[in-house]
Every structure is written in structure tokens, then in C-alpha cells.
Amino acid sequence: SLHDALPISSCQIVIGDRRVSGRHAWLGIALGKVILRDLESTNGTLINVHPHRVIGETELHAGDTICFGGHKGVEFKLLID
């Protein structure tokens, strides 16, 4: 399953925003798919700025916007070459 997949290597990104938990989310490749998993963060993780769609785990696609820390939190856009 995607949940059981282990990362081959890892790195940490530190986001200095009080809305983002210390261990907020995991982002990686599992079974050939880009996966985002919220790690039971306090303010949640949103995809494509849907304020009522907090994710637990989801597959990401090129162009998806990831928002850490709830609506109007820190945003990143997924770019795939």
C-alpha cells in the first residue's frame, strides 16, 4: 500500500510559520506516484486551496498547489519535469 511505502532517502524542509506543525506532512514517491500525507498536523494540509478538503493522504499531480497550515497558510506548487 502507499501508506507502507518507505522513502529511499529523506530530507527536511523547515517552515518558520506558527500555523505549520513541527512534523506537518510527508511528501515522497511511492509506487511511482507523488504522495502527500498529512501527519495529523494541527492546522491541516490543503490541496488546490479547497478550504473544506483537508487531506489525510493523496496523490499529487503537476500543477497542484499544496497549502500547509490551513487556508491562507504556506503554499507550494508542485512542478514535475
HELIX and SHEET records of a PDB file:
SHEET    1   A 3 ALA A  25  ALA A  30  0                                        
SHEET    2   A 3 LYS A  33  ASP A  38 -1                                        
SHEET    3   A 3 GLU A  57  GLU A  59 -1                                        
SHEET    1   B 3 THR A  45  ILE A  47  0                                        
SHEET    2   B 3 THR A  65  PHE A  68 -1                                        
SHEET    3   B 3 VAL A  74  LYS A  77 -1                                        
END                                                                             
